[in-house]
Amino acid sequence: MQNLISTYFPRIGTGVPIDPFSGQIDGGFNTILSGRDTLDLGTLRLDHDFSEKDHVYVTYNASAETSAKTSVAAPYTGLGLTQATRQNHTIGISYTRVIRPTLVNEVRGGFNKENFFRHSNTTLQGFLSGVGFDSSDLSAYQSTVGVLPMSTFGQPVIDFGGVFARFGRTFDRNTDRPLSEALQTFGDTLTWVKGKHNLKFGGDAVRNWLDDGFVSARGNPLGQMSYKSSPPGGCATTCNDSDVDTFADFLLGLPPTTAAHDLSVRPPMDAHNWEQGYFAQDDFKITSRLTLNLGLRYDLISPFIEKNDLLVNFAPTLTNPVSGQPGVFVVPSSRTVPFVDPRILNYGYLTAGQTHQAIGRGLARTDKNNFAPRIGFAWSLNDKMVVRGGYGIFYPTSAAQGVRDPMASAPFNPGVTVQTLPNGWPGFSHGFSPITGGTVVPGLSAPSANIVPIDLQAPRIQQYNATFERQLGWESALRLSYIGSHMGDRGARRE
């Protein structure tokens, strides 16, 4: 306890006035820690003409940033500031080939990756070792929380029952938060000028990838100890605030009232998907004053797939193999089972292959009817006035949060709370842990999960605009424009 307090608690002189009833400081005091932010940028571009008909350019941009701006857990200044590192790399390549004066083809590709990691200043094992845990104590702690949390950044949470600020932060995903993303693109566009027509045909493909630790820190993967005036369910005999000094129990290294940890901890989400688009358009110059723009695009966006199959969905219409009633959890494969809340398994689940509904590992069907027509015009009324307008349908690209938040959070990191713990903090004797053992407190009987409709459709965005331009005298021009947009939720397909 002395090591923990002297290293991590804020330091205040003995001359500061203290309220004798609450133990709190009278007046406002702040400890300001020195932060930093360093950013480096670099760029490179290379253009080369292999011939009059062949042109290539390559661009490369890079940046690196390190920063420490926010406190890990106020007011415990000894925990320091949250560290953040970010590296960005972007590469773009284009090759243009003039096949003939009226026929030009462009092939393009790109790669964009961002590596981001936000974390506190010590791992769980480093924190415990720093306050006096020896190898036998660490082994006892690891036997409860598992191997993975010991090597992750962060520290256990200690709750003093509201009298003093909680040490550490429950559900604090910033103590160990990777958030890396990568984007790979490839596309081709063929331009053909034919009489009054300027035709374009092409397509592009995009692979999205991310590594996200948002859900891996859910719950209490590093353990939480609570010193409260009464255990869950109340006291069997006399137990009240006047005869129980919970903070004194902590200072003496006594066992906490309750302790919480996760039964299993899922690793960061490692997911990817593909997006494809194909288009054709024609800029038709009907007269010298009127041009019509016609186009059609088709988008195919696949669901995100998690590398380790750590996703859970719920199908309200499928039959549950346990109860025989409608409503069952769906997982990508049997690999998911060891990481899922046991209550979900007891309720009833099916793998994607067992549903016989053509549901893939992304636990949703691919939306295959995203056709997007576009139309526009430009009409020159005379030498000084022009009217333009257009209408088009668009489909937004997919977001990884659509997988992370509903299907990768609640079903994982199931927690357990214990009371009547036999051990306190290791001191003169070793080989035990303050969160080991105890009696399990009954938890909720119903599992928690969200529903993403298996046949969910991408929203449709309709955009439309009109513009009037008029050349005035005195080297001036007037422009009036209207731009509108409407997005509608198409919901799920009905079969």
VOGU-3710 file (C-alpha; in Angstrom, 3 decimals, decimal comma):
1> mqnlistyfp> 0,000/0,000/0,000  2,851/2,377/0,768  4,407/1,705/-2,638  1,094/2,272/-4,440  0,261/5,486/-2,589  3,734/7,024/-2,775  4,051/6,259/-6,509  0,591/7,062/-7,867  -1,400/9,194/-5,423  -1,236/13,020/-5,684
11> rigtgvpidp> 1,119/14,720/-3,233  -0,203/17,466/-0,966  1,656/19,311/1,806  0,576/18,896/5,398  -0,293/22,568/5,600  -3,277/22,205/3,253  -6,600/22,528/5,154  -8,532/19,246/5,289  -12,190/18,807/6,212  -12,124/16,622/9,362
21> fsgqidggfn> -15,531/15,091/8,553  -15,060/14,148/4,884  -11,279/13,939/4,723  -11,356/16,074/1,562  -9,314/19,171/0,771  -10,916/22,557/1,241  -10,476/24,687/-1,866  -9,462/23,852/-5,419  -6,067/22,298/-6,201  -4,740/21,098/-9,562
31> tilsgrdtld> -1,575/19,305/-10,562  -0,502/20,142/-14,108  1,602/17,587/-15,975  3,826/18,613/-18,863  2,573/17,227/-22,188  3,998/17,119/-25,697  3,055/16,732/-29,354  5,552/16,082/-32,149  4,543/15,799/-35,814  6,802/15,001/-38,789
41> lgtlrldhdf> 5,651/15,130/-42,418  7,198/14,048/-45,708  6,094/13,839/-49,333  7,471/12,624/-52,675  6,140/12,750/-56,241  7,626/11,253/-59,381  6,317/11,840/-62,919  7,680/10,062/-65,962  6,706/10,023/-69,643  7,752/6,766/-71,255
51> sekdhvyvty> 6,543/8,198/-74,550  4,126/10,795/-75,852  1,342/8,289/-75,188  2,421/6,792/-71,859  2,503/8,797/-68,644  3,053/7,534/-65,097  3,079/9,333/-61,774  3,692/8,058/-58,256  3,044/9,952/-55,016  4,056/9,050/-51,480
61> nasaetsakt> 3,084/10,893/-48,306  4,127/9,985/-44,772  3,561/11,421/-41,330  4,467/10,426/-37,785  3,059/11,881/-34,577  3,727/11,204/-30,913  1,757/12,927/-28,195  0,902/12,893/-24,506  -1,979/15,235/-23,729  -4,514/13,761/-21,302
71> svaapytglg> -4,253/12,216/-17,848  -4,521/8,425/-17,619  -6,804/8,706/-14,583  -7,256/11,974/-12,691  -6,424/12,845/-9,953  -3,784/10,087/-9,715  -0,944/12,031/-11,290  1,546/9,207/-10,810  -0,168/7,308/-13,641  1,051/10,044/-15,982
81> ltqatrqnht> -0,355/11,061/-19,345  -1,840/8,798/-21,989  0,672/8,106/-24,761  -0,368/8,135/-28,414  1,612/7,236/-31,522  0,405/7,554/-35,091  2,079/6,756/-38,423  0,460/7,357/-41,817  1,623/6,085/-45,197  -0,152/6,912/-48,472
91> igisytrvir> 0,891/5,740/-51,937  -0,871/6,658/-55,193  -0,010/5,336/-58,661  -1,530/6,277/-62,033  -0,723/5,105/-65,562  -2,366/6,878/-68,494  -2,219/5,396/-71,994  -3,327/7,354/-75,051  -4,404/4,530/-77,324  -5,446/7,039/-79,979
101> ptlvnevrgg> -6,541/10,676/-79,813  -10,155/9,669/-79,132  -9,443/6,727/-76,813  -7,594/7,083/-73,486  -7,250/4,556/-70,639  -6,153/5,258/-67,064  -5,165/2,576/-64,546  -4,785/3,714/-60,949  -4,032/2,142/-57,604  -3,419/3,264/-54,076
111> fnkenffrhs> -2,525/2,209/-50,583  -3,239/4,081/-47,372  -2,383/2,816/-43,899  -2,602/4,403/-40,487  -1,021/2,749/-37,453  -2,403/4,196/-34,235  -1,852/3,121/-30,625  -3,036/4,883/-27,460  -1,893/3,482/-24,128  -0,959/4,183/-20,519
121> nttlqgflsg> 2,586/4,027/-19,195  2,853/0,539/-17,731  1,511/-2,938/-18,326  -0,578/-4,699/-15,710  2,351/-6,940/-14,817  4,673/-3,934/-14,598  2,247/-2,098/-12,353  1,838/-5,033/-9,960  5,589/-5,653/-9,854  6,180/-1,975/-9,134
131> vgfdssdlsa> 4,020/-2,009/-6,004  5,683/-5,139/-4,605  4,191/-8,256/-6,225  6,739/-11,056/-6,604  6,548/-13,873/-9,157  4,270/-15,994/-6,978  1,862/-13,078/-6,501  1,824/-12,402/-10,247  1,059/-16,066/-10,932  -1,871/-15,918/-8,510
141> yqstvgvlpm> -3,239/-12,775/-10,158  -2,760/-14,276/-13,626  -4,678/-17,406/-12,612  -7,750/-15,175/-12,277  -7,532/-12,673/-15,163  -5,626/-14,847/-17,651  -2,401/-14,477/-19,591  -3,424/-11,797/-22,139  -4,305/-8,993/-19,664  -0,967/-9,286/-17,857
151> stfgqpvidf> 0,947/-8,015/-20,885  -1,488/-5,267/-21,870  -1,131/-1,651/-20,767  -3,193/-0,447/-17,846  -3,758/-1,123/-14,164  -6,498/-2,623/-12,006  -9,384/-0,448/-10,872  -9,797/0,249/-7,133  -13,157/1,638/-6,051  -13,300/3,309/-2,635
161> ggvfarfgrt> -17,081/3,489/-2,453  -17,461/7,070/-3,624  -15,680/8,738/-0,687  -12,475/9,031/-2,709  -11,942/9,125/-6,460  -11,747/5,700/-8,077  -8,194/4,603/-8,879  -8,043/3,835/-12,587  -11,029/3,887/-14,913  -13,620/1,206/-15,511
171> fdrntdrpls> -14,250/0,565/-19,232  -11,322/2,834/-20,093  -10,391/1,762/-23,594  -7,600/4,324/-23,810  -5,213/2,429/-21,536  -4,510/-0,065/-24,342  -6,190/0,913/-27,611  -4,839/-0,053/-31,028  -6,783/1,510/-33,892  -5,040/0,828/-37,190
181> ealqtfgdtl> -6,652/1,032/-40,620  -5,597/0,233/-44,176  -7,162/0,933/-47,545  -6,128/-0,701/-50,832  -7,674/0,541/-54,077  -7,519/-0,382/-57,748  -9,427/1,173/-60,618  -9,568/1,582/-64,369  -11,329/4,194/-66,538  -11,642/4,120/-70,322
191> twvkgkhnlk> -12,573/7,412/-72,060  -13,874/7,267/-75,644  -14,821/10,318/-77,684  -17,256/9,293/-80,418  -18,844/12,091/-82,420  -21,031/14,090/-80,037  -20,539/11,546/-77,244  -17,896/11,525/-74,540  -18,182/8,011/-73,116  -16,566/6,707/-69,932
201> fggdavrnwl> -16,516/3,142/-68,652  -14,738/1,818/-65,616  -14,695/0,200/-62,251  -12,870/0,188/-58,951  -12,259/-2,189/-56,079  -11,452/-1,303/-52,470  -10,283/-3,496/-49,616  -10,836/-2,045/-46,143  -9,019/-3,403/-43,083  -8,864/-2,401/-39,451
211> ddgfvsargn> -7,384/-3,557/-36,164  -9,512/-2,097/-33,354  -9,098/-2,587/-29,607  -12,383/-0,869/-28,724  -14,063/-4,066/-27,547  -11,024/-5,845/-26,070  -11,019/-3,502/-23,042  -14,744/-3,893/-22,366  -15,603/-4,808/-18,779  -12,815/-5,458/-16,266
221> plgqmsykss> -10,098/-7,402/-18,128  -7,427/-6,156/-15,687  -9,516/-6,722/-12,559  -11,439/-4,399/-10,260  -11,452/-4,249/-6,458  -14,237/-2,487/-4,566  -14,028/-1,343/-0,958  -17,601/-0,599/0,072  -19,438/-0,291/3,369  -21,605/-3,300/2,634
231> ppggcattcn> -21,349/-6,306/0,312  -23,967/-6,994/-2,384  -27,258/-7,919/-0,764  -26,521/-6,031/2,471  -25,040/-7,170/5,785  -26,187/-10,133/7,832  -25,666/-8,330/11,165  -24,665/-4,754/11,952  -22,936/-2,998/9,072  -23,085/0,737/8,440
241> dsdvdtfadf> -20,907/3,650/7,476  -20,176/4,558/11,111  -18,416/1,318/12,028  -16,809/0,444/8,686  -13,961/2,523/7,329  -13,496/1,095/3,865  -10,517/3,238/2,988  -8,747/2,091/6,146  -9,253/-1,510/4,994  -7,463/-0,602/1,795
251> llglppttaa> -4,622/1,115/3,654  -4,149/-1,995/5,802  -4,023/-4,244/2,733  -7,186/-6,137/3,721  -9,338/-7,976/1,151  -11,777/-5,838/-0,857  -15,519/-6,161/-0,329  -15,963/-7,458/-3,871  -13,719/-8,123/-6,851  -14,617/-8,339/-10,539
261> hdlsvrppmd> -12,849/-9,728/-13,586  -13,661/-11,102/-17,032  -14,089/-14,819/-17,615  -12,394/-14,480/-21,006  -10,887/-11,554/-22,897  -11,228/-11,198/-26,635  -8,293/-9,774/-28,611  -8,649/-6,613/-30,722  -11,034/-6,897/-33,652  -9,244/-7,725/-36,917
271> ahnweqgyfa> -11,766/-7,216/-39,736  -11,886/-6,533/-43,467  -14,337/-6,180/-46,333  -14,437/-5,498/-50,077  -16,197/-2,753/-52,025  -16,660/-2,879/-55,795  -18,144/-0,349/-58,186  -18,763/-0,362/-61,950  -19,995/2,557/-64,013  -20,806/3,855/-67,488
281> qddfkitsrl> -21,588/7,435/-68,430  -22,139/9,550/-71,520  -21,722/13,308/-71,910  -23,915/13,818/-74,992  -23,568/17,185/-76,715  -27,013/17,362/-78,303  -26,516/20,869/-79,697  -23,886/23,538/-79,375  -25,888/24,939/-76,429  -27,232/21,783/-74,723
291> tlnlglrydl> -25,248/18,903/-73,186  -26,914/15,928/-71,488  -25,123/13,787/-68,897  -26,327/10,207/-68,426  -24,767/7,588/-66,158  -25,320/4,387/-64,257  -23,256/2,912/-61,426  -23,507/-0,412/-59,610  -22,034/-0,854/-56,115  -21,376/-4,152/-54,366
301> ispfiekndl> -20,301/-3,851/-50,717  -19,630/-7,027/-48,750  -20,078/-7,357/-44,960  -17,028/-7,092/-42,713  -15,424/-10,432/-41,812  -13,546/-10,818/-38,528  -10,303/-12,765/-38,820  -10,930/-14,840/-35,668  -14,734/-15,059/-36,169  -15,350/-13,037/-32,990
311> lvnfaptltn> -18,798/-11,717/-33,886  -22,288/-12,513/-32,584  -25,636/-11,616/-34,141  -29,220/-12,481/-33,229  -31,826/-13,860/-35,654  -35,340/-13,334/-34,208  -37,078/-15,557/-36,765  -34,788/-18,606/-36,806  -35,594/-21,564/-34,551  -33,608/-21,931/-31,344
321> pvsgqpgvfv> -32,205/-25,492/-30,990  -32,461/-25,293/-27,175  -35,978/-23,930/-26,695  -37,508/-24,782/-30,056  -38,886/-21,225/-30,202  -38,048/-18,403/-32,636  -34,989/-16,373/-31,714  -31,429/-17,648/-31,690  -27,903/-16,273/-31,524  -25,749/-16,727/-34,642
331> vpssrtvpfv> -21,941/-16,984/-34,647  -19,601/-17,308/-37,663  -18,142/-20,689/-36,636  -17,254/-22,911/-33,704  -14,087/-20,813/-33,208  -16,274/-18,125/-31,644  -17,592/-20,308/-28,817  -14,686/-20,084/-26,285  -14,895/-16,264/-26,229  -18,667/-15,787/-25,948
341> dprilnygyl> -20,657/-15,051/-22,793  -21,715/-18,497/-21,443  -25,287/-17,263/-21,045  -25,491/-16,856/-24,826  -24,384/-20,459/-25,321  -26,898/-21,679/-22,753  -29,691/-19,681/-24,396  -29,014/-21,304/-27,768  -26,873/-20,559/-30,795  -26,230/-21,628/-34,384
351> tagqthqaig> -23,166/-21,241/-36,568  -23,621/-19,387/-39,854  -23,423/-22,668/-41,747  -26,158/-24,245/-39,611  -28,712/-21,543/-40,404  -29,170/-22,692/-44,028  -29,836/-19,029/-44,871  -26,740/-18,261/-46,988  -25,339/-16,227/-44,124  -21,569/-15,848/-44,336
361> rglartdknn> -18,952/-15,171/-41,685  -19,973/-11,511/-41,650  -23,367/-12,605/-40,224  -25,237/-10,555/-42,842  -25,977/-11,103/-46,501  -24,325/-9,004/-49,165  -26,575/-6,226/-50,485  -26,696/-6,870/-54,242  -29,249/-4,388/-55,596  -27,414/-1,056/-55,325
371> faprigfaws> -28,017/0,471/-58,772  -27,341/4,192/-58,950  -28,582/6,159/-62,026  -27,391/9,734/-62,570  -28,662/12,424/-64,962  -27,605/15,997/-65,588  -27,677/18,796/-68,146  -26,013/22,087/-69,069  -28,052/24,520/-71,205  -26,623/27,765/-72,532
381> lndkmvvrgg> -29,629/30,060/-72,979  -27,480/32,636/-74,761  -23,958/33,982/-74,654  -24,481/35,325/-71,118  -26,815/32,864/-69,337  -26,382/29,166/-68,441  -28,650/26,744/-66,567  -27,316/23,526/-65,054  -28,975/20,752/-63,102  -28,628/17,146/-62,052
391> ygifyptsaa> -29,973/14,220/-60,068  -28,234/11,110/-58,830  -28,489/8,172/-56,442  -25,544/7,209/-54,256  -24,786/4,501/-51,687  -22,421/5,240/-48,770  -19,415/3,055/-48,156  -19,554/0,674/-45,216  -18,261/1,610/-41,758  -16,474/-0,818/-39,488
401> qgvrdpmasa> -18,391/0,582/-36,501  -21,439/-1,198/-37,932  -19,704/-4,433/-36,948  -17,724/-3,296/-33,922  -20,483/-1,707/-31,899  -23,438/-4,092/-32,308  -21,854/-7,462/-33,058  -18,451/-7,365/-31,337  -19,054/-5,640/-27,993  -21,770/-6,924/-25,664
411> pfnpgvtvqt> -21,402/-10,693/-26,260  -17,717/-10,726/-25,293  -15,649/-10,184/-22,139  -18,313/-11,695/-19,845  -17,722/-10,567/-16,279  -17,994/-12,187/-12,884  -18,101/-10,600/-9,406  -16,982/-12,361/-6,219  -17,272/-11,502/-2,531  -15,998/-12,881/0,798
421> lpngwpgfsh> -12,466/-12,903/-0,584  -9,922/-14,866/1,489  -6,829/-12,819/0,584  -5,726/-9,207/0,818  -2,751/-7,532/-0,773  0,557/-9,414/-0,620  2,867/-7,988/2,005  5,074/-9,934/4,365  3,719/-13,181/2,879  3,336/-13,974/-0,816
431> gfspitggtv> 1,762/-16,407/-3,241  -1,744/-14,945/-3,298  -3,756/-12,192/-4,976  -6,412/-9,773/-3,684  -8,863/-10,833/-6,428  -8,383/-14,605/-6,187  -11,050/-16,895/-4,737  -14,233/-15,769/-3,040  -17,897/-16,543/-3,589  -19,464/-15,741/-6,945
441> vpglsapsan> -22,241/-13,156/-6,834  -25,221/-14,264/-8,979  -25,334/-12,285/-12,195  -28,051/-11,411/-14,664  -29,958/-14,345/-16,095  -30,508/-12,828/-19,544  -27,616/-12,462/-22,023  -26,998/-9,173/-23,780  -26,582/-8,715/-27,521  -27,724/-6,494/-30,371
451> ivpidlqapr> -29,551/-7,317/-33,582  -28,301/-6,417/-37,042  -30,888/-7,525/-39,645  -29,412/-10,298/-41,752  -30,874/-8,705/-44,897  -29,989/-5,138/-43,974  -29,913/-2,812/-46,999  -27,523/0,096/-47,459  -29,238/3,495/-47,200  -29,993/5,286/-50,461
461> iqqynatfer> -28,820/8,891/-50,851  -30,572/11,060/-53,441  -28,804/14,267/-54,457  -30,163/16,972/-56,754  -29,089/20,469/-57,753  -29,894/23,378/-60,032  -27,746/26,402/-60,951  -28,354/29,609/-62,890  -25,407/31,758/-64,009  -25,638/35,228/-65,567
471> qlgwesalrl> -22,786/37,325/-66,827  -23,171/40,948/-65,776  -21,354/44,067/-66,762  -18,330/45,546/-65,017  -16,468/42,207/-65,195  -18,988/40,616/-62,800  -21,117/37,450/-62,782  -24,143/36,255/-60,804  -24,722/32,664/-59,680  -27,796/31,200/-57,958
481> syigshmgdr> -27,673/27,562/-56,849  -29,846/25,054/-55,040  -28,451/21,783/-53,685  -30,562/19,109/-52,017  -29,915/15,719/-50,458  -32,173/13,059/-48,996  -31,131/9,798/-47,380  -33,639/7,021/-46,715  -33,303/3,743/-44,844  -34,392/0,924/-47,117
491> garre> -34,454/-1,529/-44,177  -34,237/-5,268/-44,771  -35,401/-7,216/-47,795  -38,689/-9,041/-47,444  -38,827/-12,557/-48,864
//
